[in-house]
Amino acid sequence: MADTQIPPVLDEDVVAPQPGGATTAEVEGLSDKPKSFGRLAWERFLGHRMALVGAAGLLLLIALFWIGPYFSEFSFDERNVRDRKLGPSTEHWFGTDEIGRDLFVRTAQGGRYSLQIGALAALIATGAGTLLGALAGYFGKTVDALVSQLINLTLIVPAIIVLSVFANKWGADALGLALVLAALLWTRIARVVRGVILQIKEQEYIMAARAAGATHKRILARHLLPNVVGAIAVEITLLIGSVIVLESTLSFLGLGVKPPNASLGTLVAQAKGDIDSDPIRVLTPGIFIVLIVLCVNFLGDGLRDALDPRAKVDDGGAGKAAKKAAKAARKDAKKMKSSGTVVVGA
């Protein structure tokens, strides 16, 4: 019986072929380090086309509203009765109003004011809603009942009546109007935060923190609130769109921004009498309102998909390649068994 020659053991530095045609280096290279949640969220966001469109559109609108007036020779409230109700031209890009004011500069000012009110009201509503929702979800019982009743009371009161009363009195400036709008919109954030806190407050690491003597403040700030950051980021973007629509409605009704300030809703209200003779005056600020709302909604949808931990994760192809290599290895092992070849470790 002939002696069987045993092949020499390969050095570690030698790249040995593996079943399926893959080399040792290639197989080892498949085991990449796990990606962090932030990196995965960023990759998911970059893969969301509509979110990128929304972000780019919002940046362009912000640049137009803040930088655009510097390219015009006219000021916000500069009047020239000889140039009343002019159409778009190289001198007046969006035309002029009934007292000769440049509509491009006024539209940029109105867009800037609307965005400021939207962002300010969204931040105030987010702060109040996060605090009350977290307290209700964490402590439960009496606190939860009181906050829930306050939410229900806020929801059943007709919003237009509340806005008409309080905005007419305190809505002359951006801060007052933002406070009035936030007083109606905080419930949305509160319900989201409360729901998340209720789901996670009984998990083992929270119970371990309690057993270790952690205070309620530390548990809320260190363990619970970080878990709602993603949901809050999404809701802020959606709230901005809601605030801008509400503010435009109030200004259109004469209950919002007061002169000499102007918002996009104010510009629509001032031009409504000329909708038949000069529809561009009404359409221009109206189109910008629609664009802002669409952009923030697209951005919010992208953030929701990116920050959702249940979303399908793309591992850059490493997982698929590993499965493919393993399948090929099993296939080659079966072939070797069927041909009578002894496979060590099969």
C-alpha positions in Angstrom: 0.0 0.0 0.0 1.5 3.3 -1.1 2.1 5.9 1.4 -0.2 8.9 1.2 1.7 12.1 0.8 0.4 14.8 3.2 0.7 18.3 1.7 2.8 20.7 3.7 1.0 23.1 5.9 0.7 26.5 4.4 2.3 29.5 6.1 -0.1 32.1 7.5 1.1 34.6 5.0 0.3 32.4 2.1 -3.1 33.2 0.5 -4.8 29.8 0.1 -7.7 29.2 -2.3 -11.0 28.5 -0.6 -14.0 26.5 -1.8 -16.0 28.6 -4.3 -12.9 30.3 -5.7 -12.5 32.8 -2.8 -9.2 33.3 -1.2 -8.5 33.3 2.6 -7.9 37.1 2.5 -11.2 37.6 0.7 -13.2 35.5 3.2 -11.5 37.2 6.2 -12.2 40.6 4.6 -15.9 39.9 4.7 -16.0 40.2 8.5 -16.1 43.9 8.7 -16.6 45.8 12.0 -20.3 46.5 12.8 -21.3 50.0 11.8 -22.5 52.5 14.4 -26.1 53.6 14.5 -25.1 57.1 13.4 -23.3 55.8 10.3 -26.2 53.5 9.4 -28.7 56.3 9.8 -26.5 58.6 7.6 -26.3 56.0 4.9 -30.0 55.3 5.0 -30.6 59.1 4.7 -28.3 59.4 1.8 -30.1 56.6 0.1 -33.5 58.4 0.4 -33.8 60.5 -2.8 -36.8 62.5 -1.8 -35.1 63.5 1.5 -32.1 64.7 -0.4 -34.4 66.7 -2.7 -36.1 68.2 0.3 -32.8 69.1 2.1 -31.4 70.6 -1.1 -34.6 72.5 -1.8 -34.8 73.9 1.8 -31.2 75.0 1.6 -31.8 76.8 -1.7 -34.9 78.5 -0.2 -33.0 79.6 2.9 -30.2 81.0 0.6 -32.8 82.8 -1.5 -34.6 84.4 1.5 -31.5 85.5 3.4 -29.0 86.3 0.6 -31.3 87.2 -2.3 -32.2 90.7 -1.2 -28.5 91.7 -1.3 -28.6 91.4 -5.0 -31.5 93.8 -5.3 -31.1 97.6 -5.2 -34.5 98.0 -3.4 -35.2 97.8 0.3 -38.1 95.9 2.0 -40.4 98.9 2.5 -39.1 101.3 -0.2 -42.1 102.9 -2.0 -42.3 104.4 -5.5 -45.8 105.3 -6.6 -44.6 105.7 -10.2 -43.9 102.0 -10.3 -47.2 100.7 -9.0 -48.4 97.2 -10.0 -45.6 96.5 -12.4 -45.1 93.0 -13.8 -41.9 91.0 -13.5 -38.9 92.7 -15.2 -35.2 92.8 -15.1 -35.5 95.6 -12.6 -38.3 94.2 -10.4 -37.9 90.4 -10.7 -41.3 89.6 -9.2 -43.0 93.0 -10.0 -44.3 95.6 -7.6 -47.3 96.0 -5.4 -50.0 98.7 -5.2 -47.7 101.3 -3.7 -44.6 100.5 -5.8 -42.7 98.2 -3.4 -40.4 95.5 -4.9 -42.1 92.1 -4.5 -38.9 90.0 -4.7 -37.5 91.7 -1.7 -40.8 91.5 0.1 -41.2 87.8 -0.8 -37.7 87.1 0.5 -38.5 89.0 3.7 -41.8 87.2 4.1 -40.2 83.8 3.6 -37.6 84.6 6.1 -40.2 85.7 8.7 -42.3 82.6 8.0 -39.4 80.2 8.5 -38.3 82.0 11.7 -41.8 81.7 13.2 -42.0 78.0 12.1 -38.7 77.1 13.6 -39.3 79.0 16.8 -42.8 77.6 17.3 -41.6 74.1 16.6 -38.8 74.3 19.1 -41.1 75.7 21.8 -43.7 73.0 21.1 -41.0 70.3 21.1 -39.6 71.4 24.5 -43.0 71.5 26.2 -44.2 68.3 24.5 -41.0 66.4 25.3 -41.1 67.4 29.0 -44.7 66.6 29.6 -44.7 63.4 27.5 -41.6 62.1 29.3 -43.1 62.8 32.7 -46.4 61.2 31.8 -44.8 58.1 30.3 -42.2 57.6 33.1 -44.3 58.3 36.2 -47.6 57.1 34.9 -50.7 57.0 37.2 -51.7 60.5 38.3 -49.1 62.4 36.2 -50.1 60.4 33.1 -53.8 61.0 33.8 -53.3 64.8 34.2 -51.2 65.1 31.1 -53.6 63.0 29.1 -56.5 65.1 30.1 -54.6 68.3 29.2 -53.8 66.8 25.8 -57.5 65.9 25.2 -58.6 69.4 26.3 -56.2 71.0 23.9 -57.3 68.7 21.0 -61.1 69.3 21.5 -60.9 73.1 21.6 -61.4 74.5 18.1 -58.0 75.7 17.0 -59.3 78.5 14.8 -61.1 80.1 17.7 -58.1 79.9 20.0 -55.8 81.3 17.3 -58.2 84.1 16.5 -58.5 85.2 20.1 -54.9 84.9 21.2 -53.1 85.7 18.0 -55.0 88.9 17.6 -53.8 90.0 21.0 -50.2 88.6 21.2 -49.4 87.7 17.6 -48.0 91.0 16.5 -44.4 89.8 16.8 -42.7 86.5 15.9 -42.2 85.4 19.5 -45.9 86.0 20.5 -47.2 84.3 17.4 -44.8 81.4 17.9 -46.0 80.9 21.5 -49.7 80.9 20.5 -49.0 78.3 17.7 -46.8 76.2 20.0 -49.6 76.1 22.6 -51.7 74.1 20.1 -49.1 71.9 18.6 -47.2 70.6 21.6 -49.6 67.6 22.0 -48.2 65.9 18.9 -44.7 65.7 20.4 -46.1 64.8 23.9 -48.0 61.7 22.6 -45.0 60.5 20.6 -42.6 60.8 23.5 -45.0 59.3 26.0 -45.5 56.3 23.8 -41.8 55.6 23.4 -41.1 56.0 27.1 -43.9 53.6 28.0 -42.3 51.0 25.7 -38.8 51.1 27.1 -39.1 52.2 30.8 -39.5 48.5 32.0 -36.5 47.2 30.1 -33.8 45.5 32.1 -31.2 48.3 31.9 -33.7 50.8 33.2 -34.6 48.5 36.1 -30.9 47.9 36.8 -30.4 51.7 36.9 -33.2 52.0 39.5 -31.7 49.1 41.5 -28.3 50.9 41.5 -29.9 54.0 43.1 -30.1 56.2 40.1 -32.4 59.2 40.5 -35.5 59.8 38.3 -33.8 62.8 36.8 -30.7 60.7 35.8 -32.8 57.9 34.4 -34.8 60.3 32.3 -31.9 62.3 31.1 -29.4 59.5 30.6 -31.4 56.4 29.6 -34.8 57.4 28.4 -34.7 60.7 26.5 -31.8 59.6 24.2 -34.1 56.9 22.9 -36.6 59.5 21.7 -34.2 61.9 19.9 -34.8 60.3 16.5 -38.6 60.6 16.9 -38.3 64.2 18.1 -36.0 65.1 15.1 -38.7 63.8 12.7 -41.5 65.6 14.5 -39.7 68.9 14.5 -39.5 69.0 10.7 -43.1 68.1 10.3 -44.1 70.7 12.9 -42.3 73.4 11.0 -44.5 72.8 8.0 -47.7 72.7 10.1 -46.7 76.0 11.8 -46.1 77.8 8.5 -49.5 76.7 7.1 -51.3 77.9 10.3 -49.4 81.1 10.3 -50.1 81.8 6.7 -53.8 81.1 7.4 -53.9 83.5 10.3 -52.1 86.2 8.3 -54.4 85.7 5.4 -57.3 86.3 7.8 -55.6 89.4 9.2 -54.9 87.8 12.6 -51.2 87.0 12.2 -48.2 89.1 11.3 -48.8 92.9 11.5 -47.2 95.7 9.4 -44.5 96.8 9.0 -43.5 93.1 9.2 -44.7 90.7 6.5 -44.9 86.9 6.1 -45.8 84.9 3.0 -49.4 84.7 4.3 -49.5 88.4 4.6 -48.3 88.9 1.0 -51.1 86.5 -0.2 -53.7 88.5 1.8 -52.5 91.8 0.4 -52.7 90.5 -3.2 -56.0 88.7 -3.0 -57.9 91.7 -4.3 -55.9 91.6 -7.5 -56.2 87.9 -8.2 -58.0 88.5 -11.5 -55.9 91.3 -12.8 -52.5 90.3 -11.4 -52.5 86.6 -10.4 -48.7 86.5 -10.2 -48.8 88.5 -7.0 -51.0 85.8 -5.3 -49.2 82.8 -6.9 -45.7 83.8 -6.0 -45.9 83.8 -2.2 -48.4 80.9 -2.4 -45.9 78.8 -4.4 -43.2 79.5 -1.9 -45.4 78.3 1.0 -46.1 75.0 -0.9 -42.4 74.6 -1.6 -41.4 75.1 2.0 -44.0 72.6 3.3 -43.0 70.0 0.7 -39.3 70.3 1.4 -39.7 70.0 5.2 -42.1 67.0 4.8 -39.7 65.2 2.4 -36.9 65.9 4.9 -39.0 64.6 7.7 -39.9 61.4 5.8 -36.2 60.8 5.2 -35.3 61.3 8.8 -38.0 58.9 9.9 -36.7 56.2 7.6 -33.1 56.9 8.5 -33.6 56.9 12.3 -36.0 53.9 12.4 -34.0 51.1 14.0 -36.4 48.6 12.4 -35.5 49.7 8.9 -33.6 47.2 6.7 -29.9 47.7 7.0 -27.6 47.6 4.0 -24.3 46.2 5.1 -22.4 47.4 2.0 -22.6 43.9 0.4 -20.4 42.1 2.9 -23.3 40.1 4.3 -24.4 39.0 0.8 -20.8 38.1 -0.1 -20.4 36.0 3.0 -23.6 34.1 2.3 -22.5 33.5 -1.3 -19.1 32.2 -0.2 -20.6 29.9 2.4 -23.1 28.5 -0.1 -20.3 27.9 -2.6 -18.2 26.1 0.1 -21.0 23.8 1.0 -21.6 23.0 -2.7 -17.9 22.1 -3.2 -17.9 20.0 -0.1 -20.8 17.9 -1.4 -19.0 17.4 -4.7 -15.9 16.2 -2.9 -17.9 13.8 -0.8 -19.7 12.4 -3.8 -16.3 11.8 -5.6 -15.0 9.8 -2.6 -12.5 12.4 -1.5 -12.1 12.8 2.3 -12.8 16.3 3.4 -11.3 17.2 6.8 -13.8 19.0 9.0 -16.8 18.4 6.6 
